[in-house]
Amino acid sequence: MPAEPALLDSDTLSEVSRANSDVTARARAYLLEFGRLTISSVTVFERLRGYRQALRAGKPFHVQLQAFETLVQNCVVLPFDEDAADVAATIWSACSRSQRQSLGDILIASIAVARQVPLVTCNRRDFAAFTKAANVHLRLVDWTSPSKQRKRGRQNFCVT
């Protein structure tokens, strides 16, 4: 399967920040292939919200906030647009009340579905559950575990 751009979920970006060796290796290979990571405007919101909330609580997160803002400037940021809103409404309306609590995940999934790109996430189970409920096709990738093709020496960013 040829490599294609993929959207990184917030949890994958966190794993990159924590220097998870498997995720970092895949991110480096992705950068060599595509030049920039691809994230969503929802992920930007989630991370900025967390940093700013921590700062308001007096926690010393200035350096992390600045590093994240620099990272964002070097990423492709996919917006939550009208097409994503339509997909999000479809997913949300099909979800259970408890699944609806994961609105950020629903919005991120809808961006990936609307743009027809795989979503790189450590949270495959939840994403699969609510996209299945809505009968929408979302390709999921987990960079925390080695893919079969990667084991054979070829980088594969988009294993479903």
N, C-alpha and C positions, 0 to 999 in steps of 0.2 A: 504494500500500500504506500503510495507516495505521501511524503510529509505534507501537511497543510497547516495553516495558521490555526491556533486554538485559543480559546478564551480561558484565562486563569481565574478560578474562583478565589474568594477571599481567603479560604483556608489554605490553598496552595501557595498563595503569596505569603502567608504567615510562615509556612514551612520554608520558603526561600529565605525569609528574614531570620529564621532560627538556624539557618545553615544546615538543614536536613541534607545529608550527603546524597541520597538518591534523588531527591527533588532538585537540589542544586546542580547536580550533574546533568539532569534532563533540561533544566533551565538554561544552562550554559550551551548545551547542544542546540537547543531551540534558538538561542540568540545568534549562534553561528549561522543557522539556517535562515532566520527571518530578520535579524538585526535588532528587533525590539520585542519585548513581551507585550501581550495583548490582555488588557484588563477591562472591566466595565466601570461606567460612572457610578454604579451602585457599590462596587468594591471601594472606589475612592471615597464615597460617602461613608461607608461603614468604618473604614480605617481612620478617616479624619474625625468622625464622631467619637471614636474611641480615644484617640490621642487628645482631643480637645476636652473631653470629659475628664480624662486623667489629669490634665493640666489644671482644670478648674478645681479639682479636688486636691491640688497642691503636690501632685506627683511630678517628678522631674523627667518629663517626656519630651523636652524641647529638641534634643538631638534626634530622637526617633521620628518626631514630626517632620523635622527638616530633611532627614534622610528619605522619608516617604515622599515628601513633596518633590524632591529631586528625582526619585524613581519615577513618579508619575509623569514628569516632564519628558522622560525618556521612553515612555510606553505609548502604545496605541491604546487610546481609551474609547471604547465603544459606548455610545450614548443609549439611554433608555428613550426610545423614540416611539412614534405612533405604531409601527409594526410590532415592536416589543410589547407595547401596551395592549394590543389586541391579543397577542399570545398569552400575556400575563393574566388577562381577564378570563381567558379560556381555562388556563391552569387553575387559577384561584377558585373559579366557580365549580370545578370538579373535585376540589380537595375537601378533605374532612376539616372540621373546625380546628383540630390540633395541627394539621398540616398548614393551615392558613396563618399560624403563628410564625411561620418561617417566610415572611413576606420578602425579605432580602434575597433568599434563595430562589423564590418564585420569580422575582424580577431579573436576577442574574440568568436563570434558566431561560427565561423568555427572550433575553437578548441573544443568547446562543442559538436558540431555535429560530428566531427571526433572521439572524445573520447566517444561518446554516453552517455554524462552526462547532466543533467539539468543545465540550467544557471539561477543563482539567480540574478535578476535585478529589479530595480525600473522602468525600461524603456521598459516595455513589448511591448508597441505599436510599437515603431520603430523596435525592433528585429523581432516581428511578421510580420511586413510589408515586410522587405527585405528577410526574409526566405520564406515567402509565395510566393513572386515574383520569387524566385529561385527554389521553390518546394522542399525544404529540410526540414526535420523534426527537429525542435529545441524545446525541452521542456523548458518552462519558469516558473520560480518561483518568487514570490514577497514576501520578508520577511517584507515589510512595512505594510502589512495588514494581520490580523489573518486568518488562514485557517479554514475551517469547522471542520476538524479533530482536530485542536488545540483547538478550542472552546469546543470540547467534551472531552478534557483532554489528547489527544494523540498528540505527536509531529509529524508533517509531514513536511519534508524538501522539498518535491518534488511534489508540486501540479501544474498541468499544467492548 
